[in-house]
């Protein structure tokens, strides 16, 4: 049974690397393992259980509803252009600034592919117009697409909070410093690579694609997307005399955005709930499928065998948390499937490995995000490369050194 389970797991990894639909692969693999163990209901019950994780649904759905409202009101566009205009005034900071700007915007708009498209269409042409090689321009944006680690709407943060039994903002505080250190390492690495490869200046665009869009940002509109995050941070750190939950903070942001932009209340309402619904299918759907996958692993005995192996391996348990999701994310192009499966199966047993659930969950999540940020097959890499008109592999090669160094550093910081 263990051997059969390992075969199914590796087959699932192969299919994910081939970019088959993530939910389909995880669900099918989990159900197959449970069926081989003569207990198919174990997978189906895991499906049911994963559908109703209250804190998870509240945080993710409300954040994604807010993000869609910001797109409708174009407040996200004002934020991106405001950051871009600031970068254009300080040319030496263009490359690292693009990474840090993307990272900051990704906190307010917490989807890697979404922020790659929204930010990339503005930042990449600006960098190319300034003489930066297209590959470096794309890499600079791609390198900042894990800023959602600091967002309560990232699926992993409320998930780890749920299994650790603590508020989601407390989970974010645990890994916040490591997130910032990781992006600083990434930004520095991309910049150094640009200078070593002589890609920081001198490039002349062959087409008009490098001309930046002319747009005058409104500062008030630009601030609105980050207001809920500021409210949450203020409550968690005691700057305001009350702690506000994620859904109320997002609703406050929606109401301020509606009042400031004077858009149709009917449309804003429809779009907010559409965002909530689509996030359940796309984001929570992966969590549900990962739950089925882990349910199958448990039924066939893989989770118990792997946990026992880690318990008896001492320091190897921490290395597995640090580099298992990282490697799988590089191969599969997604940090979600690997980190969610690891956090469901292994992180609840973290005290047996000499660490806390929140720390093990955080390093698994962050290492998966870093691995995805150097993968040539992730959706973000493909989007950034397409905007720049180059191969995704060229983008990944320029990000790889920084992401590998960052993975080592943050592992030691969190363990």
C-alpha positions in Angstrom: 0.0 0.0 0.0 2.8 2.4 0.9 4.5 1.7 -2.5 1.3 2.2 -4.4 0.7 5.5 -2.5 4.1 6.8 -3.4 3.5 5.9 -7.1 0.2 7.8 -7.0 1.8 10.9 -5.3 4.7 11.0 -7.9 2.1 10.6 -10.7 0.2 13.6 -9.3 3.4 15.7 -9.1 4.1 14.8 -12.7 0.6 15.8 -13.9 0.8 19.1 -11.9 4.2 19.8 -13.6 2.5 19.1 -17.0 0.0 21.8 -16.0 -3.1 19.6 -15.7 -6.0 21.2 -13.7 -4.8 21.3 -10.0 -8.1 20.4 -8.4 -8.7 17.5 -10.7 -5.3 16.0 -10.1 -5.4 16.3 -6.3 -9.0 15.1 -6.0 -8.4 12.1 -8.4 -5.1 11.1 -6.7 -6.7 11.3 -3.2 -9.8 9.3 -4.2 -7.6 6.7 -6.0 -5.4 6.2 -2.9 -8.4 5.9 -0.6 -10.0 3.4 -3.1 -6.7 1.3 -3.2 -6.9 1.3 0.6 -10.5 0.0 0.3 -11.8 3.1 2.1 -13.1 5.6 -0.6 -15.3 7.3 1.9 -12.1 8.6 3.7 -11.5 10.9 0.6 -15.1 11.9 0.2 -15.4 12.7 3.9 -12.3 14.8 3.7 -14.0 16.7 0.8 -17.0 17.4 3.0 -14.8 18.5 6.0 -12.7 20.9 3.9 -15.8 22.7 2.6 -16.7 24.3 5.9 -13.5 25.7 7.5 -15.2 28.9 8.8 -12.2 31.2 9.4 -10.7 30.2 6.1 -13.8 31.0 4.1 -14.4 34.3 5.8 -10.9 35.6 5.2 -10.4 34.5 1.6 -13.8 35.2 0.2 -14.1 38.7 1.8 -10.6 39.7 0.6 -11.2 38.5 -3.0 -14.5 40.3 -3.1 -12.8 43.5 -2.0 -10.0 43.0 -4.6 -12.6 42.6 -7.4 -14.3 45.8 -6.2 -11.0 47.6 -6.3 -10.6 46.5 -9.9 -14.1 47.7 -10.8 -13.6 51.1 -9.2 -10.0 51.2 -10.8 -8.6 52.1 -7.4 -6.0 49.3 -8.0 -5.0 51.1 -11.3 -4.4 54.3 -9.4 -2.3 52.6 -6.8 -0.1 50.9 -9.4 0.4 54.1 -11.5 1.2 56.1 -8.3 4.0 53.6 -7.4 5.2 53.5 -11.1 5.4 57.3 -11.3 7.5 57.3 -8.1 9.9 54.7 -9.5 10.4 56.7 -12.7 11.8 59.6 -10.7 14.6 57.5 -9.2 16.3 55.6 -12.1 18.9 53.6 -10.1 16.0 52.1 -8.0 13.9 51.1 -11.0 14.8 47.4 -10.9 14.7 46.7 -7.1 11.8 49.2 -6.9 9.7 47.3 -9.4 10.2 44.2 -7.2 9.4 45.9 -4.0 6.5 47.8 -5.6 5.0 44.6 -6.9 5.5 43.0 -3.5 3.6 45.8 -1.7 0.8 45.9 -4.2 0.4 42.1 -4.0 -0.4 42.6 -0.3 -3.5 44.6 -1.2 -4.3 42.5 -4.3 -3.3 39.0 -3.1 -3.2 36.8 -6.3 0.1 36.2 -7.9 -1.3 35.9 -11.5 -3.6 38.8 -11.0 -0.9 41.2 -9.7 1.5 40.0 -12.5 -1.0 41.0 -15.1 -2.1 44.3 -13.4 1.4 45.4 -12.4 3.3 43.9 -15.3 1.5 45.7 -18.0 2.6 49.0 -16.4 6.0 48.3 -14.7 7.5 46.1 -17.5 7.0 48.6 -20.3 8.4 51.4 -18.0 11.5 49.4 -17.3 12.1 48.5 -20.9 11.6 52.1 -22.0 14.3 53.0 -19.5 16.7 50.7 -21.3 16.3 47.6 -19.0 16.5 44.3 -20.8 13.0 42.7 -21.2 14.1 39.5 -19.3 15.3 41.5 -16.3 12.2 43.8 -16.5 9.9 40.7 -16.3 12.1 39.1 -13.6 11.9 42.2 -11.4 8.1 42.1 -11.4 7.9 38.3 -11.1 10.2 38.4 -8.1 7.8 40.4 -6.1 4.7 38.2 -6.6 4.8 36.7 -3.1 3.8 39.8 -1.2 0.5 38.1 -0.5 2.3 36.3 2.3 1.5 39.4 4.3 -2.2 39.3 3.4 -4.9 37.7 5.5 -6.6 36.8 2.3 -3.8 34.4 1.2 -5.3 30.9 1.6 -2.4 29.6 3.7 -2.5 32.2 6.4 -6.0 31.5 7.7 -5.4 27.8 7.1 -2.3 27.8 9.3 -4.2 30.0 11.8 -7.0 27.4 11.9 -4.7 24.4 12.6 -2.6 26.4 15.1 -5.7 27.8 16.9 -4.6 31.5 16.7 -5.8 34.7 14.9 -4.7 35.1 11.3 -2.9 38.4 12.0 -0.8 36.6 14.7 0.3 34.0 12.1 1.3 36.8 9.7 3.4 38.5 12.5 5.3 35.2 12.9 6.6 35.2 9.3 6.4 38.9 8.4 10.1 39.6 9.0 11.1 36.6 7.0 8.8 37.7 4.1 10.5 41.1 4.1 14.0 39.7 4.2 13.1 37.3 1.4 11.9 40.0 -0.9 14.9 42.2 -0.1 17.2 39.3 -1.0 15.2 38.8 -4.2 15.3 42.4 -5.2 19.0 42.7 -4.5 19.7 39.5 -6.5 17.8 40.5 -9.5 19.6 43.9 -9.5 23.0 42.3 -9.1 22.2 39.9 -11.9 21.2 42.8 -14.1 24.5 44.6 -13.6 26.5 41.4 -14.1 24.7 40.6 -17.3 24.8 44.3 -18.3 21.0 44.3 -18.6 20.4 47.3 -16.4 20.6 49.9 -19.2 21.2 50.3 -22.9 18.3 48.2 -24.3 16.5 49.8 -27.2 12.9 48.5 -27.8 12.3 47.3 -31.4 8.5 48.1 -31.2 6.3 50.5 -29.5 5.4 48.0 -26.8 7.8 49.7 -24.3 5.8 53.0 -24.2 4.2 53.4 -20.8 0.5 54.2 -20.5 -0.2 57.8 -19.7 -2.3 58.1 -16.6 -2.6 60.6 -13.8 -3.2 58.7 -10.5 -5.5 60.1 -7.8 -3.8 59.7 -4.4 -7.1 59.2 -2.6 -8.1 56.4 -4.9 -4.6 54.9 -4.7 -4.7 54.7 -0.9 -8.1 52.8 -0.7 -6.8 49.3 -1.7 -4.3 49.3 1.2 -6.8 50.7 3.8 -8.1 47.3 5.0 -4.5 46.0 5.5 -3.6 49.2 7.5 -6.8 48.7 9.6 -5.9 45.1 10.4 -2.3 45.9 11.2 -3.4 48.8 13.4 -5.8 46.6 15.4 -3.2 43.8 15.7 -0.5 46.1 17.0 -2.7 48.1 19.3 -2.5 51.4 17.3 -6.3 51.5 17.5 -8.1 50.3 20.6 -9.9 47.4 19.0 -9.1 44.4 16.9 -11.1 44.3 13.7 -11.6 41.0 11.8 -10.8 40.5 8.2 -14.3 40.6 6.7 -15.3 43.9 8.6 -12.0 45.5 7.4 -12.7 44.5 3.8 -16.3 45.8 4.1 -15.0 49.1 5.4 -12.6 49.3 2.4 -15.5 48.6 0.0 -17.7 51.3 1.6 -14.9 53.9 1.5 -14.2 52.9 -2.1 -17.8 53.3 -3.0 -18.1 56.7 -1.3 -14.9 58.0 -2.9 -15.4 56.8 -6.5 -19.2 57.2 -6.5 -19.7 54.1 -8.5 -23.0 52.3 -8.8 -23.9 50.7 -5.4 -25.8 48.0 -7.3 -22.8 47.0 -9.4 -20.4 47.2 -6.4 -22.6 44.8 -4.5 -22.9 42.4 -7.4 -19.1 42.5 -8.0 -18.2 42.0 -4.3 -20.4 38.9 -4.0 -19.2 37.6 -7.4 -15.6 37.9 -6.1 -16.6 36.0 -3.0 -18.2 33.2 -5.0 -15.4 32.9 -7.6 -12.8 32.8 -4.8 -14.6 29.8 -3.2 -14.4 27.9 -6.4 -10.9 28.8 -7.5 -8.9 29.2 -4.2 -10.9 27.3 -1.6 -11.5 24.7 -4.3 -7.8 23.9 -4.3 -7.8 23.6 -0.5 -10.8 21.2 -0.7 -9.0 19.1 -3.4 -5.8 19.1 -1.3 -7.9 17.9 1.7 -9.1 14.9 -0.5 -5.5 14.3 -1.5 -4.3 14.2 2.2 -7.4 12.1 3.1 -6.3 9.5 0.5 -2.7 9.6 1.8 -4.0 9.0 5.3 -6.2 6.1 4.2 -3.3 4.4 2.4 -0.9 5.0 5.3 1.4 7.5 3.7 0.9 10.3 6.2 1.7 8.0 9.2 4.7 6.5 7.5 6.0 10.0 6.4 5.4 11.4 9.9 7.2 8.6 11.6 10.1 9.0 9.1 10.4 12.7 10.0 10.1 12.0 13.7 13.0 9.6 13.5 15.1 11.8 11.2 15.5 14.7 13.7 16.7 17.8 11.8 15.5 16.3 8.5 11.9 17.2 9.5 12.7 20.9 9.4 14.6 20.5 6.1 11.6 18.7 4.6 9.3 21.6 5.6 11.8 24.1 4.2 12.7 22.4 0.9 9.9 19.9 0.2 7.3 22.5 -0.9 10.0 24.6 -2.5 11.1 21.9 -4.9 7.6 20.8 -5.6 6.6 24.4 -6.4 9.5 24.8 -8.8 8.5 21.7 -10.6 4.7 22.2 -10.6 4.6 26.0 -10.9 2.3 26.3 -7.9 3.2 26.7 -4.2 -0.4 26.1 -3.2 -0.8 22.4 -3.8 2.5 21.4 -2.2 2.3 23.7 0.8 -1.4 23.0 1.5 -0.8 19.2 1.4 2.2 19.5 3.6 0.4 21.7 6.1 -2.6 19.4 6.3 -0.5 16.2 6.7 2.6 17.2 8.7 2.4 20.7 10.3 -0.2 19.6 13.0 2.5 17.2 14.3 5.1 20.0 14.5 5.7 19.8 18.3 7.0 16.3 17.8 9.7 17.7 15.5 10.8 20.3 18.1 9.0 23.4 16.6 5.6 25.0 16.6 2.7 24.5 14.2 2.7 28.1 13.2 6.5 28.1 12.5 6.4 24.9 10.5 3.3 26.0 8.6 4.8 29.4 7.9 8.1 28.0 6.5 6.2 25.5 4.3 4.0 28.2 2.9 6.9 30.7 2.4 9.2 28.1 0.8 6.4 27.1 -1.5 5.9 30.7 -2.5 9.6 31.2 -3.1 9.8 28.0 -5.2 6.9 29.2 -7.3 8.6 32.5 -7.8 11.5 30.8 -9.7 9.4 28.3 -11.6 9.2 28.7 -15.4 5.9 27.0 -15.6 3.9 29.1 -13.1 1.1 31.4 -14.4 2.9 34.5 -13.1 6.1 33.6 -15.0 4.1 33.1 -18.2 2.2 36.3 -17.8 5.3 38.4 -17.1 7.3 36.7 -19.9 4.4 37.3 -22.4 4.2 41.0 -21.6 8.0 41.3 -22.1 8.0 39.1 -25.2 10.5 36.6 -24.0 10.7 33.0 -22.8 9.5 32.2 -19.2 12.8 30.2 -18.7 14.7 33.5 -19.1 12.7 35.0 -16.3 13.1 32.0 -14.0 16.9 31.9 -14.5 17.2 35.5 -13.3 15.1 34.9 -10.2 16.6 31.5 -9.2 19.7 32.7 -7.3 17.8 35.1 -5.1 15.0 32.6 -4.3 17.4 29.8 -3.4 19.4 32.1 -1.1 16.1 33.4 0.4 14.9 29.9 1.1 18.0 29.1 3.1 17.9 32.3 5.0 14.2 32.3 6.0 14.4 28.6 7.0 16.9 29.5 9.6 15.0 32.6 10.6 11.8 30.7 11.3 13.4 27.6 12.8 
